Each structure stands twice: as structure tokens, then as C-alpha cells.
């Protein structure tokens, strides 16, 4: 449901405005709005000094947020703080700058160490290969070595390179090759110092590139044979350097984290107070504040202001006629069982104040539609285990916890529907345990399943039309009557069809048709010439619920196909593996497809009959908090 809101006007001495805002900020229940009172009220404008303070606070807050982010600190700690003095603000700004600079330095250091590790590990595949080959470098006087890495499968290059070397320098070289685990080939060429120039030209003409020596280990002026031992030694030193960098970062967070968190709270609160000032209206002697408060919290607000200011403050309730042109903020309040489904409502714009909160209806119909589409005992139990796992790994109030609590009823409805259909991983329950459907086998009884889906559509759509009538009864009575009459006509159409098919007594057919003929012109008078189109659209919305049957049949058929794989493939073990994989794919499809289509049936077909989006989110003036992600 949407909590009733009360709009209050608070009037007091101009000199007590700051004190009143401080008390209201501590209470955290008043959603401020610009005063609607007539002259001689003037809106309060921030002074140049306050504008400068606001700018400094925003700059300081950005530095503090960046410093906390660099330190990996996201939690909120500490009680609401007093507004910062200029000296405190300057100290916090300096601290934030120093911490951010140190954190940036440690971050850059850690990144450099990680890059160095990655660079060295790029050479690990041919470390061992060259280790044995490099021992041969001293076989030729003043030997010069060339290290080459050939692509995988490029074995012919070795023979051509050997022949070219023999042509250019005779036998004054040694060539060693060794395959690497990557498929590439490491090649070491050792030549005498006198032949080095000719060999370099030969390698350049053959477009054979040497393995480069990293700049940190000498670059082009160094030999890879000299660099490799140093790189191996450095690889052993890197973990200790990375550990020291982490310890420095942790020490920096321990030393400054609490101070920065307190500073963040104080700056946010002071900014909120400055941004609340323009909501005040002023006369030469008084101030006026207006805002909405949830009706249950009004007594608390009045008693707190009375105890703090006595008779200095006057609190008046504005009648709804005075603010009916405005949109009051919306607060959803539902029983604990329904509350997780507010997450699904949050995917849409909030409903307008004074309309209907659809959360209870979504909490009932969404799991039911999901369960009818999934409808398998085995899949339902797997889904329940998934929900329990998410619940155990999430914190209260988080999105993950809400999702886990939505999964619970969906799993229950899936298990119940599975017993009604007689399905456990498709027809596996029937083949192994003799499980029989309690209502019908949906893989065979397509018409009964389709009629069930359409019947649910009728109930859902008629309910939506009735809610539309209730929602518009006071604001748009003509539209409300049109919604109510549309609901009656849908019921009459259903009765006429059932009577024509001899499901109901045939004597109902004629009165139902006559009532339809009478109601149709009345509907046109109420809704205009678009009424026939709207009625046809409503019938189309009902037929759209046939997707429940279509998706349900597709799910069970895929499960049956998975079970048939065990006998269709020669090896039973291979068949079981393929069946499990197919069941896994089917389960993944069965998670997403029913979710998407159940949401569509609500957002498009159901909400379209009564939902009025565009509500203002309730954001009371209070102390800053950060919600857990």
C-alpha cells in the first residue's frame, strides 16, 4: 500500500531557522517542498558566503570520496557529526589530499609490480628451454648469441636458417632448437664475434625477429642470456614487494579511514542543510517551511519540535485542497511477505500518490505464473536450493536478498504445479517412480492447459479493470465507470462463450448477449469512439496469457528430449552426460523465460488497466547514509 502523507507548514522566528532545520535533520521524516503561501513570503537565497562554503564543501567531499575509494573503504561509520568549522574543513581537505596522493602512489606501485610480473611470466615458457642451451655459448671464441622465437608449426624456417648461415659464415655457428609448451619453437644461434655483423644482416633479410630483452633488464644493449637470471631472481622478489605495498595501503586505511568517514558524514550533512535553505520562505521576522511527512510520523515530529521550541513554532496541516495540484511523495509499505516484490515495482516508475500500489497483486500472481510455466518438481527443488544459497550469501535489505526471497515462492509454486502436472525433470518421475499427474499432463492436454491460461488472463485483466475503477473513482469518475463497465463486458463475453460451448447452461447465452448489446453504446458514451478499439485490445491482452501454456509445454518437451538422450546415444554414460547438460540448459531457459514473460504480463497487460506512473520518491531531509549494495 501507499502510506498516507500529510503536508505541514512550520512557522517560526527567522532567527530560529537554523535550529529548526537542525532538529528536522535529526528527525529525518520531513520531505521539504517550496512554500506555497502567498505574499509577503520571499524565497531564501544563499548568501555569497554560503555559496562559497557550498562550493568548498563539494570540492572537499569529492577529494574525500576519492580517497576513501582508493583505500577501498565504502562503509559508513560514526554518528551524525556537527557542521565542520573552517579549521576542521581545511584539515580534512589537507588530509584527503595527502591520503589520496599516498593511495595513488601505492596504487601505481602495485600496478607496476603486477605489470613487471606479467612481463617476466611472458618469458617463463622459454626460460627452461634456453637454460640448457645458453651453457653452449662459450664454445666459440668471443661468442655472440641470438635468441629467436618461431611460430607454432614453422619448422621449415629452422632448416632454411641453418642453410643460410652455412652459406654466409660457413661452420662458424651453432644452432639449437627446442619446442615450447605453447607450440612455438625457441631457437638459439651462437656465432663468433667476427661473424656477428653478417648474421644480423641475414636475420634482418630473412625477417626473423629476436626475442627482445625488456628495457628494465638492459633492453637492446643486453643479452637475453644475461637478462634471464636477473629476471628469474626478480620474479622471486616480487611477492614480498607486493605484500609490502598492500601492508602500506592497509596501514594508511587504518590510520585515516575513521577520520575520513566522519568527515564524509559531516560534509554531506552540512551540504544537505545548505541545500535545504532555499526551501524556506521568509518575512522580515519569520520563516516558513513546508513539506510532507508520513501520517504515522506526524505526532513524533510535532512532539519533538514542541519540546525543542515550545510555542516559538507553529505547525499547521495543509488541507488536501491546498496541495492537490502537487504530487505528494510516495512511500510503499507492505507486509514482510510481500516486501521483496517491491523490487519488481522498482523497475517501473513509482505509482502516483493516491493511486494503487500493485505490490500485493504482483506478490501473488507473479510466482503463480512462474510456477505454471516452470511446473516441475525437480526444477522447483533446484530453484529452491539456488534461492537458499543466494539468501545465505546476501545481507538484509540488499537487492540479492530480495531476489532470493522472490525465488522462494516461485520455487514453491513450481513444485506444486509439478505435482499437478506429474513432472519431475520431465517424464523422469513417471519412468522411475510412477509419478502421475493430479490434474492433467500438460504435454498432452494442450486444450485444457490453454483454457487454464486464458482463464487466468480473464481473472487478471478483470482484476486490473476493477482496480482501475477504484483508482479513478474520485479523480476521474467517467474513466472509472468506463473501466468498471469494461470489466462487466469481459465477464459477459466469457459467460456467452461458455454457454455457447455448453459448458454453462445455454439459457445464459441470450441474457449475456442482450446485456452486451446494451452495455456497448454506454461504453462508447463513457470512453468515446475509441471504446471498441480499447475493448478489442483488452480481449487481445487476455489472449496474450496463452504464452503461459506455450512456454510450459516447451519446457516439458525439452526436459523429455533430455531424458530420451540417455537411450538414443550408444554409450549410456555419454547419454547421461548429454542429458544432464540438456537439463542444465533447459533449467537456465526456464529461469529467464518465465521471469521475462511473467513480468510482461504484469507490466503490459495488467498494469495497463490501472497503473499510474510518475510518483515522486520520498526523500526526507535528514542525515546522510549510504545504502548497502
HELIX and SHEET records of a PDB file:
HELIX    1   1 UNK A   14  UNK A   16  5                                   3    
HELIX    2   2 UNK A   17  UNK A   27  1                                  11    
HELIX    3   3 UNK A   48  UNK A   71  1                                  24    
HELIX    4   4 UNK A   86  UNK A  121  1                                  36    
HELIX    5   5 UNK A  124  UNK A  133  1                                  10    
HELIX    6   6 UNK A  134  UNK A  139  5                                   6    
HELIX    7   7 UNK A  156  UNK A  169  1                                  14    
HELIX    8   8 UNK A  193  UNK A  195  5                                   3    
HELIX    9   9 UNK A  196  UNK A  205  1                                  10    
HELIX   10  10 UNK A  215  UNK A  217  5                                   3    
HELIX   11  11 UNK A  219  UNK A  221  5                                   3    
HELIX   12  12 UNK A  224  UNK A  277  1                                  54    
HELIX   13  13 UNK A  295  UNK A  297  5                                   3    
HELIX   14  14 UNK A  298  UNK A  309  1                                  12    
HELIX   15  15 UNK A  310  UNK A  312  5                                   3    
HELIX   16  16 UNK A  320  UNK A  323  1                                   4    
HELIX   17  17 UNK A  336  UNK A  339  1                                   4    
HELIX   18  18 UNK A  342  UNK A  345  1                                   4    
HELIX   19  19 UNK A  359  UNK A  374  1                                  16    
HELIX   20  20 UNK A  377  UNK A  392  1                                  16    
HELIX   21  21 UNK A  399  UNK A  421  1                                  23    
HELIX   22  22 UNK A  428  UNK A  433  1                                   6    
HELIX   23  23 UNK A  446  UNK A  472  1                                  27    
HELIX   24  24 UNK A  477  UNK A  500  1                                  24    
HELIX   25  25 UNK A  507  UNK A  527  1                                  21    
HELIX   26  26 UNK A  531  UNK A  543  1                                  13    
HELIX   27  27 UNK A  544  UNK A  546  5                                   3    
HELIX   28  28 UNK A  547  UNK A  568  1                                  22    
HELIX   29  29 UNK A  572  UNK A  600  1                                  29    
HELIX   30  30 UNK A  601  UNK A  606  3                                   6    
HELIX   31  31 UNK A  607  UNK A  609  5                                   3    
SHEET    1   A 4 UNK A  31  UNK A  33  0                                        
SHEET    2   A 4 UNK A 286  UNK A 294 -1                                        
SHEET    3   A 4 UNK A   5  UNK A  13 -1                                        
SHEET    4   A 4 UNK A 314  UNK A 318 -1                                        
SHEET    1   B 4 UNK A  31  UNK A  33  0                                        
SHEET    2   B 4 UNK A 286  UNK A 294 -1                                        
SHEET    3   B 4 UNK A 281  UNK A 282 -1                                        
SHEET    4   B 4 UNK A  42  UNK A  43 -1                                        
SHEET    1   C 3 UNK A 144  UNK A 150  0                                        
SHEET    2   C 3 UNK A 185  UNK A 191 -1                                        
SHEET    3   C 3 UNK A 173  UNK A 179 -1                                        
SHEET    1   D 2 UNK A 329  UNK A 330  0                                        
SHEET    2   D 2 UNK A 616  UNK A 617  1                                        
END                                                                             
